[in-house]
Structures are given as structure tokens and as C-alpha cells.
Amino acid sequence: MAITPDDSSNDASTADPSDAVGKLLAVSRRLAETGDLAQVLSTVIDALRDLLHAERATVFEYDASTDQLFTQVAHGLGGTDGPGVIRIPANRGIAGAAATKRGVVNIPDAYADERFNREVDLKTGYRTRTILAVPLLDHEGGMVGVAQVLNRRGGPFTSADEQMATGLAAQAAVAIRRGRLIEDRIARERMERDLQAARSIQQSTFPTALPSLGSWQIAAAGEPAEQCGGDAFDVVPLAGGEIIAPEDAADELVLLIADATGHGIGSALSAMQARAMLRLGLRLRQPIERIASETNRQLCQDLPMGRFVTGWFARVDLRTGHVACIAAGQGPILRYRRADDAFDTLPTDLPPMGVMADDVPAERTTFVMQPGDLLVALTDGYFESESPAGEQWQQERCEALIRSMRDASPEAMLQACNAVMQDWCKGAPAADDRTAIILKRLA
């Protein structure tokens, strides 16, 4: 609500000082009562205009990241990059002079001052005559913004006006800082809720129960480095070529690991897109090489330059042990042969998905798993995990751990991998998402 001066006196020098003090105290109370930034700014500009018997007032906030002054609330002015928003360099114009000087700037004749920018008057048809600019400094002397008041009724702004504006500016700076902190906190809380929702949606796409495979065992899990990860995985049981429930008897198993560049919501969307296309392709009874090829083509259309998704697709015949897989930039994928006590690193068949769309053949790598054999697919969040000294865990340590536990279950192996990660990193947060699938043939 605006504070309306006594219309019988347009000259602040003739106003009752006690009345001005009373109005200033009323403004102080209103500023203390609200943390809403928009309301604080509106209260400040109305108070400046009314207490100083002026025509208009503006509060410019200071943006330290761009070294600019910007206003979202002003009397009679529109914006240049949005409704009610004007941005100017923090060292330009009268407001910039007050910010640079960190002191009051009182201009009795705007058009006689070379610092005055006439463009706004030319655009709006308004005539600026007198200007009073006051820096808004917090209790530590930090720049919060600049208050600018235009066209005092009755002549130039007086020293009494400067004192009044300075007193109000000190209170306004604290209120604006408080309002900005509250606004930032609300924005962070909103983002946190959005991230939690996105994480919940992403996690719900991952298998909630792994299939019971009889003479096979499997472990699979994913842990994002942030709220949302750039990794995705899937374990899809099939019977007669159809997707079935985990509790039903499967004769085939399709596995997926997808790792999008980076982590966070954007990467999560890309990885989840690969997972969705896998499921759709399987429902249409497509072979994994066709699914990998079409996923690549789609990601080439959808992803911006520099973004891609590495992926590993595998189809396992649970009756014969025959495995057909395609690695699109994803590796290393490890095959452990129990009879020979040896590891094979499976080849990379394709570039990462989303890089090359034209004429990229999807060729499969095939082999047969024998009893005791293991298939180990870990994302680089494991292999590239660093010790405090900056040393990466790497493939050799992974192979040594798997070999030492070759007679254990995949679940025990995965738990051991995660425990080793905690020890290797000395409890430091993961720098990248960690996703794993370990498959073992028992008989």
C-alpha cells in the first residue's frame, strides 16, 4: 500500500518532520513483516516516491554474476528482457555511479549530467528532471542494489531527502537480502522436490524384482552419483519371445546397461529413453541388433551435439547358454571362463549411440557360457573410481576380486564390489553413477 503525502505540501522541506519519521517507521514495520521479495520491492519504491514527494522510484538489484543492475519493479517503466525487467552495467548511468561510489548521487538537472541515459525518456515520452540515487548496502557493506528516485515535486532533492533516502535504503537493503535468501531457499526446495520426483520415476523403471532362473543366478543394481543418474539398466525375462513376469519360468534373458554422458536429469532422460526403446523393441519381437541400431538412430535425432549414450545389449538363451550381445561404446564387459580360470574382454561392436546415424552396422558378439562361467558388466563409475591419491580402481582389480569370489553368488560379488568401492574411495561420494549386472551359469 502506498504512503500518500499531504497534498497541501509538495515540498519535503515544509513537511512535518515527526510525520515523516512516523511514516518511515511504518515502512520499517512493513519491511520487517514480510519476506516476499516482490512485496518488499513494491513497498520500497512506493515509500521512496511518497516520502520524498517524487513522481517515480525504482529499485535496481545487483547481480554479482554479471556485474549488472536489474530492476523488476519500477513506476511507469517496462522491461527489455521480460515484463518489468531492465538490465544495465553496474558502472553505467546515475544508478551505476551510485553503485561505484557507494554513496548518494543527487542530480538537480538530469539533462545537464553526461552520465544520464536519455534513451528511456525517448522511448517512453517521460521527462526526467531530477534524480536521487542511493546505494543499498547490507550490514557487511556488500552491494545489494541501488534505489533511484525521479522528479521531486517542488525542485531538486534536498539534503533532508538524502538523509531520509539513506535511512530507508539501509532498511531496504536488509529486507531485500532477506527476501532474496528466502526466494533462493524456496527455489532450492522446489528443485529438490522435482529431483526427488525424477529420481522416483527413474528408479521405478528399473527392475524391482529379478527373475528366478533355476540353473542361473543374477545380480543387478544401480546407484546414481546425484539424485538422478545417467545410467540405466534392465533385466527382461522372456518365454517364447514374449516378455513375462519375473516369477514366471523364462527361457531367455535380455540385459541392458546404458550410460549417458554426465549425470543428472538430462542424462537420466537419455538413458531411460534407451531402456524404453529396448522394451518396445522386445514387445515387437525385434532382435537386439535391430533394437541397438534403431535406438542409435533415434538418439542421433534427439540428443544435442556432444551428448551420447554408451550401451550394452545382451540376449541369453537360458537353455543352451548361448549369448548374443552388442556393445555400443560400453566397456569393459568381462566374461570369466571357469574351466580356464581366465577373463575375456568383450569387443566393442559399435560407436556410442547418438554419434553416427548413417550406415552403422549392428554386429553381434556371440559365445556360449559354460557352468561356472560369469558375465560381468560394470559401468565406469566402478572402474574409474579414484582413491584419495587419485589412483583409479581399474579392470585388473575388478578381475582379481571376481576371481577370488568365483564360487560365490553374483549377489555376494556385487556386495563385495560396493564394499570395496567404499574402502577404495575412503567413504568419499561417488563421482559417477555405478551400475552393475553380474550373471552366472550354475549348471
ABEGO torsion letter per residue (X at the ends): XBBBBBAABABAAABBAAAAAAAAAAAAAAAAABABAAAAAAAAAAAAAAAAGBABBBBBBBBAAAGBBBBABBBGBBBAAEBGBBBBBAABEAAAAAAAAGBBBBBABAAABAABBAAAAAAAGBBBABBBBBBBBBAAGBBAEBBBBBGBBGEBBBAAAAAAAAAAAAAAAAAAAAAAAAAAAAAAAAAAAAAAAAAAAAAAABBABBBBAEABBBBBBBBBABABBABBBBBBBBBGGBBBBAABBBABBBBBBBBBBEBEAAAAAAAAAAAAAAAAAAAAGBBAAAAAAAAAAAAAAABBBGBBBBBBBBBBBAAAGBBBBBBBGBOBBBBBBAAAGBBBBBBBABBBBGABABGBBBBBBBBBBBBGBBBBBBBAAAAABBBAAGBBAEAAAAAAAAAAAAABBAAAAAAAAAAAAAAAAGGBBBABBBBBBBBBBAX
